[in-house]
Amino acid sequence: MPAEADTASVTPEVDVVLAGLRRHARQLVAEVAGPVRRVRLRSGDTVLEIEWHPTAAVEPARAPEATALAPRPQPPAGPAGRAEVRSPIVGTFYRAPEPGAAPFVRVGDLVRPGQVVGIVEAMKLMNEVTAERAGRVVEVLVDDGRPVEYDQPLVALDPV
């Protein structure tokens, strides 16, 4: 019975706050150096915790100002000059926004910079994976619903 009361107490305002927290978490993970293991945000009394994977702990941390001002590096090229869209985080890769829906991209599709090509779920957060450059999808390198590592190639693109 208490579970029903909790579900009934979710309001549109709570949904808006949760969507904002998810958006901020995605932005934060994209801006910090190294593979993030865990992010914890709290609004009341303002708490922010970031936990890196053990291999990233030995890397020197960059100042947020330097990260914001530095140009984002281009994704590494794969075989024969192909660009690869890589996983921004450890998690589970999904090709579509929900089960049964059409995939974000298919082999042969043209993508533009910033276009969503998949999502990686980590700790119940859906992190959009976007292409950083234009290209034609030549191969989807990971099956739907499979675990992925940080920086693992997900989609191969031929430049256009």
FENVEN-V870308 format. One record per helix or strand of 3 or more residues. SS is the DSSP state (H for helix, E for strand). FROM is the first residue (numbers start at 1). TO is the last residue. If there is no record, write none. Layout:
SS&FROM&TO ; SS&FROM&TO
This chain:
H&2&8 ; H&12&31 ; E&36&42 ; E&47&52 ; H&54&57 ; H&64&69 ; H&79&81 ; E&83&86 ; E&91&94 ; E&116&122 ; E&125&130 ; E&135&140 ; E&146&148 ; E&153&158
